Amino acid sequence: MPRVCMITGKWSKSGNKRSHSMRSSKRQFKKNLVTRVISVAWEKFKVKVSAKMYKKLRGFL
């Protein structure tokens, strides 16, 4: 399963890894996903959410 936030839909980005001499090689910037149980209207859902989005939702849920 890919590393995708189930709420925002954000996923991994690609970029370059740079050495001290500025040589480049490809790398991935992965999202910081956390698996949490969210309860909405007496139902519980297990979701994979980015940590940044979870911090924003924590005050509302």
C-alpha positions, 0 to 999 in steps of 0.5 A, a space after each residue: 500500500 502506498 504512503 498516502 494520507 487518507 484525508 488530504 491525499 498527499 503522498 511521497 515526493 521525489 527529489 535529489 540527494 546532494 553530497 558535499 561536492 554537489 553530486 546528485 542521486 534520486 531519493 524520496 521524501 516520504 510523508 510522516 503517516 500515523 495510524 489513528 482511530 477516529 470516532 465520528 458519530 458513534 462509529 470508529 474508523 482506522 485511518 492513515 493520516 499525515 502527522 501534520 493533518 492529525 495535529 490540525 484535526 485533534 482539536 475538532 475530534 
